Amino acid sequence: MVPELPPLPALTRAEGELVDAYLEVVDLLGKINPSRGTHTYGALRAAQALVGRAEALREALTLMHARGESEVHADTLARALRVLDGDRRTGRVTVPGPRAS
């Protein structure tokens, strides 16, 4: 049985797009991470896609700013990121610790 996830906090549409685009960028960076990858082709494809996802991230932030959303509600967005498995997904961007011999 799959455990029930907590509900996403209430987000504006632009905040939702920000979170989604951020996690997509993080996922791509995880695929590009040379300390975790095994094939250049997959990293190349992820790097090519990164440009478009970075633009989507910029657009989400531009929309928020244009709508007068001048503050980022970090606690709320952090809750949303945790519900969407952000801890694991961002962990793929870091350099892994040394392997035990």
N, CA, C and O of each residue as an XYZ file, in Angstrom:
404
protein
N       0.846     -1.177      0.000
C       0.000      0.000      0.000
C       0.892      1.241      0.000
O       1.836      1.334      0.785
N       0.592      2.182     -0.874
C       1.352      3.418     -0.989
C       0.879      4.391      0.090
O      -0.322      4.612      0.244
N       1.832      4.979      0.847
C       1.405      5.935      1.874
C       0.790      7.175      1.234
O       1.189      7.597      0.149
N      -0.166      7.733      1.913
C      -0.823      8.933      1.401
C       0.086     10.134      1.617
O       0.579     10.373      2.719
N       0.298     10.882      0.543
C       1.134     12.072      0.624
C       0.330     13.234      1.186
O      -0.885     13.303      1.005
N       1.012     14.144      1.867
C       0.295     15.331      2.325
C      -0.141     16.150      1.111
O       0.500     16.088      0.062
N      -1.201     16.900      1.240
C      -1.650     17.709      0.102
C      -0.662     18.838     -0.182
O       0.037     19.315      0.712
N      -0.624     19.246     -1.428
C       0.183     20.417     -1.773
C      -0.408     21.646     -1.095
O      -1.629     21.762     -0.984
N       0.433     22.556     -0.643
C      -0.113     23.800     -0.097
C      -0.749     24.621     -1.219
O      -0.455     24.406     -2.395
N      -1.601     25.538     -0.859
C      -2.238     26.408     -1.850
C      -1.172     27.302     -2.477
O      -0.441     28.012     -1.785
N      -1.105     27.246     -3.798
C      -0.140     28.049     -4.537
C      -0.870     28.843     -5.605
O      -1.905     28.410     -6.112
N      -0.331     30.006     -5.945
C      -0.854     30.700     -7.113
C      -0.441     29.894     -8.343
O       0.432     29.029     -8.267
N      -1.059     30.177     -9.441
C      -0.711     29.466    -10.680
C       0.766     29.676    -11.022
O       1.463     28.740    -11.413
N       1.231     30.917    -10.869
C       2.632     31.218    -11.172
C       3.570     30.498    -10.201
O       4.630     30.025    -10.612
N       3.201     30.408     -8.928
C       4.029     29.671     -7.971
C       4.095     28.197     -8.340
O       5.153     27.575     -8.242
N       2.970     27.640     -8.762
C       2.956     26.253     -9.205
C       3.861     26.039    -10.402
O       4.582     25.043    -10.476
N       3.823     26.978    -11.340
C       4.685     26.884    -12.515
C       6.151     27.043    -12.119
O       7.024     26.389    -12.690
N       6.422     27.907    -11.147
C       7.783     28.091    -10.646
C       8.308     26.788    -10.052
O       9.419     26.362    -10.369
N       7.524     26.163     -9.203
C       7.937     24.908     -8.569
C       8.150     23.825     -9.619
O       9.150     23.108     -9.581
N       7.219     23.706    -10.548
C       7.341     22.683    -11.597
C       8.588     22.910    -12.453
O       9.348     21.976    -12.707
N       8.795     24.145    -12.892
C       9.949     24.440    -13.744
C      11.252     24.250    -12.976
O      12.229     23.745    -13.529
N      11.275     24.648    -11.710
C      12.471     24.467    -10.890
C      12.827     22.986    -10.784
O      13.986     22.609    -10.958
N      11.835     22.152    -10.500
C      12.114     20.724    -10.363
C      12.523     20.094    -11.697
O      13.330     19.165    -11.715
N      11.986     20.582    -12.796
C      12.403     20.081    -14.101
C      13.870     20.432    -14.365
O      14.625     19.614    -14.892
N      14.269     21.657    -13.993
C      15.670     22.069    -14.135
C      16.555     21.198    -13.251
O      17.612     20.739    -13.685
N      16.127     20.973    -12.019
C      16.893     20.138    -11.087
C      17.047     18.720    -11.653
O      18.137     18.149    -11.603
N      15.968     18.156    -12.185
C      16.039     16.814    -12.765
C      17.055     16.758    -13.904
O      17.821     15.801    -14.014
N      17.057     17.776    -14.741
C      18.008     17.812    -15.853
C      19.437     17.968    -15.351
O      20.348     17.314    -15.859
N      19.639     18.826    -14.362
C      20.979     18.981    -13.798
C      21.466     17.669    -13.186
O      22.649     17.341    -13.275
N      20.564     16.927    -12.571
C      20.926     15.626    -12.030
C      21.386     14.673    -13.121
O      22.291     13.870    -12.897
N      20.776     14.751    -14.303
C      21.172     13.892    -15.419
C      22.508     14.326    -16.020
O      23.240     13.511    -16.581
N      22.818     15.617    -15.897
C      24.061     16.161    -16.436
C      25.221     15.944    -15.462
O      26.375     15.902    -15.888
N      24.945     15.808    -14.189
C      25.961     15.705    -13.139
C      27.016     14.657    -13.505
O      26.711     13.465    -13.539
N      28.246     15.083    -13.779
C      29.266     14.125    -14.205
C      29.679     13.143    -13.109
O      30.265     12.103    -13.411
N      29.392     13.442    -11.875
C      29.753     12.518    -10.800
C      28.726     11.409    -10.628
O      28.937     10.490     -9.837
N      27.622     11.481    -11.355
C      26.572     10.471    -11.228
C      26.214      9.801    -12.545
O      25.599      8.735    -12.548
N      26.589     10.407    -13.653
C      26.199      9.882    -14.951
C      27.101      8.775    -15.436
O      28.180      8.542    -14.891
N      26.636      8.089    -16.482
C      27.436      7.015    -17.079
C      27.567      7.160    -18.595
O      28.428      6.521    -19.200
N      26.724      7.992    -19.218
C      26.751      8.128    -20.670
C      26.713      9.597    -21.073
O      25.967     10.392    -20.501
N      27.515      9.940    -22.051
C      27.549     11.328    -22.505
C      26.289     11.710    -23.271
O      25.856     12.861    -23.213
N      25.698     10.765    -23.983
C      24.533     11.107    -24.799
C      23.360     11.575    -23.929
O      22.708     12.570    -24.246
N      23.099     10.866    -22.847
C      22.022     11.279    -21.944
C      22.287     12.636    -21.338
O      21.369     13.445    -21.198
N      23.537     12.899    -20.974
C      23.897     14.206    -20.416
C      23.753     15.299    -21.467
O      23.305     16.405    -21.166
N      24.135     14.984    -22.698
C      23.993     15.945    -23.798
C      22.533     16.295    -24.025
O      22.188     17.469    -24.161
N      21.677     15.289    -24.067
C      20.239     15.534    -24.274
C      19.665     16.374    -23.133
O      18.856     17.274    -23.365
N      20.083     16.079    -21.911
C      19.605     16.849    -20.760
C      20.093     18.294    -20.840
O      19.345     19.220    -20.525
N      21.339     18.488    -21.257
C      21.881     19.848    -21.388
C      21.129     20.633    -22.461
O      20.874     21.826    -22.301
N      20.779     19.960    -23.548
C      20.013     20.632    -24.599
C      18.627     21.032    -24.093
O      18.142     22.118    -24.410
N      17.994     20.172    -23.319
C      16.657     20.462    -22.788
C      16.699     21.522    -21.696
O      15.709     22.212    -21.455
N      17.840     21.649    -21.041
C      17.970     22.596    -19.928
C      17.661     24.027    -20.356
O      17.073     24.793    -19.592
N      18.049     24.381    -21.550
C      17.811     25.737    -22.043
C      16.319     26.069    -22.014
O      15.921     27.122    -21.515
N      15.515     25.184    -22.540
C      14.070     25.422    -22.575
C      13.449     25.460    -21.191
O      12.563     26.273    -20.927
N      13.907     24.586    -20.310
C      13.346     24.556    -18.956
C      13.779     25.790    -18.160
O      13.023     26.294    -17.330
N      15.002     26.276    -18.418
C      15.451     27.511    -17.756
C      14.604     28.693    -18.224
O      14.305     29.596    -17.442
N      14.226     28.685    -19.481
C      13.340     29.736    -19.994
C      11.968     29.657    -19.315
O      11.386     30.688    -18.980
N      11.454     28.454    -19.113
C      10.169     28.295    -18.431
C      10.261     28.791    -16.986
O       9.315     29.388    -16.471
N      11.377     28.548    -16.349
C      11.603     29.030    -14.984
C      11.615     30.555    -14.973
O      10.991     31.185    -14.119
N      12.329     31.138    -15.927
C      12.365     32.605    -16.039
C      10.969     33.162    -16.281
O      10.595     34.168    -15.679
N      10.199     32.527    -17.150
C       8.851     32.996    -17.456
C       7.937     32.935    -16.231
O       7.130     33.839    -16.014
N       8.058     31.889    -15.441
C       7.248     31.778    -14.228
C       7.577     32.918    -13.267
O       6.677     33.518    -12.679
N       8.855     33.212    -13.112
C       9.256     34.311    -12.224
C       8.849     35.670    -12.799
O       8.462     36.572    -12.055
N       8.935     35.812    -14.114
C       8.497     37.053    -14.760
C       7.009     37.262    -14.540
O       6.578     38.375    -14.241
N       6.221     36.208    -14.685
C       4.783     36.290    -14.470
C       4.463     36.673    -13.026
O       3.600     37.513    -12.774
N       5.164     36.052    -12.090
C       4.945     36.390    -10.683
C       5.227     37.865    -10.442
O       4.447     38.559     -9.790
N       6.350     38.339    -10.974
C       6.721     39.742    -10.789
C       5.700     40.674    -11.436
O       5.316     41.681    -10.841
N       5.258     40.345    -12.651
C       4.291     41.177    -13.363
C       2.951     41.233    -12.638
O       2.252     42.243    -12.709
N       2.589     40.167    -11.946
C       1.324     40.127    -11.204
C       1.427     40.787     -9.836
O       0.454     40.825     -9.083
N       2.604     41.304     -9.519
C       2.776     41.964     -8.228
C       3.152     41.008     -7.110
O       3.163     41.395     -5.941
N       3.461     39.766     -7.452
C       3.920     38.806     -6.446
C       5.404     39.082     -6.224
O       6.268     38.423     -6.801
N       5.680     40.072     -5.373
C       7.058     40.521     -5.204
C       7.835     39.720     -4.169
O       9.057     39.837     -4.084
N       7.140     38.913     -3.388
C       7.804     38.107     -2.366
C       7.659     36.630     -2.686
O       6.625     36.178     -3.180
N       8.719     35.892     -2.394
C       8.679     34.443     -2.523
C       8.353     33.900     -1.137
O       9.057     34.194     -0.171
N       7.309     33.124     -1.041
C       6.904     32.541      0.235
C       7.656     31.216      0.407
O       7.147     30.139      0.097
N       8.882     31.342      0.913
C       9.821     30.217      0.943
C       9.280     29.019      1.717
O       9.438     27.886      1.265
N       8.653     29.232      2.860
C       8.149     28.102      3.649
C       7.087     27.316      2.879
O       7.103     26.085      2.870
N       6.176     28.024      2.241
C       5.120     27.372      1.472
C       5.693     26.634      0.264
O       5.306     25.501     -0.024
N       6.611     27.284     -0.434
C       7.207     26.650     -1.604
C       8.075     25.464     -1.192
O       8.141     24.469     -1.914
N       8.732     25.556     -0.057
C       9.529     24.420      0.431
C       8.627     23.231      0.746
O       8.994     22.088      0.472
N       7.452     23.486      1.320
C       6.506     22.388      1.579
C       6.081     21.728      0.272
O       6.010     20.503      0.176
N       5.802     22.552     -0.728
C       5.408     22.010     -2.032
C       6.545     21.171     -2.627
O       6.300     20.098     -3.179
N       7.773     21.654     -2.516
C       8.918     20.911     -3.042
C       9.086     19.579     -2.324
O       9.402     18.570     -2.955
N       8.879     19.569     -1.019
C       9.001     18.313     -0.269
C       7.926     17.317     -0.695
O       8.211     16.130     -0.856
N       6.697     17.787     -0.879
C       5.611     16.894     -1.317
C       5.930     16.308     -2.690
O       5.573     15.165     -2.976
N       6.595     17.081     -3.531
C       6.916     16.642     -4.884
C       8.288     15.961     -4.964
O       8.899     15.904     -6.031
N       8.757     15.452     -3.837
C       9.998     14.669     -3.777
C      11.234     15.501     -4.088
O      12.222     14.993     -4.618
N      11.169     16.774     -3.754
C      12.276     17.679     -4.031
C      13.567     17.314     -3.323
O      14.648     17.557     -3.859
N      13.480     16.732     -2.121
C      14.699     16.356     -1.407
C      15.513     15.333     -2.198
O      16.723     15.489     -2.361
N      14.855     14.301     -2.682
C      15.547     13.275     -3.466
C      16.036     13.835     -4.794
O      17.160     13.572     -5.220
N      15.179     14.606     -5.436
C      15.510     15.122     -6.761
C      16.682     16.098     -6.710
O      17.542     16.068     -7.590
N      16.732     16.956     -5.705
C      17.864     17.881     -5.599
C      19.129     17.158     -5.158
O      20.236     17.617     -5.439
N      18.975     16.037     -4.472
C      20.138     15.267     -4.045
C      20.959     14.736     -5.212
O      22.157     14.494     -5.062
N      20.346     14.554     -6.354
C      21.059     14.043     -7.531
C      21.990     15.088     -8.138
O      22.843     14.760     -8.963
N      21.824     16.357     -7.726
C      22.658     17.432     -8.256
C      23.986     17.510     -7.501
O      24.970     18.020     -8.037
N      24.023     17.020     -6.288
C      25.221     17.111     -5.460
C      26.252     16.052     -5.839
O      25.951     15.088     -6.542
N      27.456     16.254     -5.361
C      28.533     15.272     -5.560
C      28.389     14.215     -4.467
O      28.315     14.552     -3.286
N      28.347     12.940     -4.855
C      28.202     11.908     -3.831
C      29.460     11.829     -2.961
O      30.556     12.184     -3.394
N      29.278     11.359     -1.735
C      30.405     11.180     -0.837
C      31.324     10.077     -1.331
O      30.958      9.315     -2.225
N      32.519      9.987     -0.752
C      33.449      8.950     -1.191
C      32.912      7.561     -0.890
O      32.229      7.352      0.113
N      33.221      6.629     -1.750
C      32.793      5.248     -1.557
C      33.666      4.586     -0.500
O      34.866      4.841     -0.407
N      33.041      3.743      0.280
C      33.801      2.979      1.273
C      34.576      1.881      0.542
O      34.051      1.241     -0.369
N      35.824      1.671      0.950
C      36.645      0.657      0.284
C      36.485     -0.696      0.894
O      37.111     -1.655      0.443
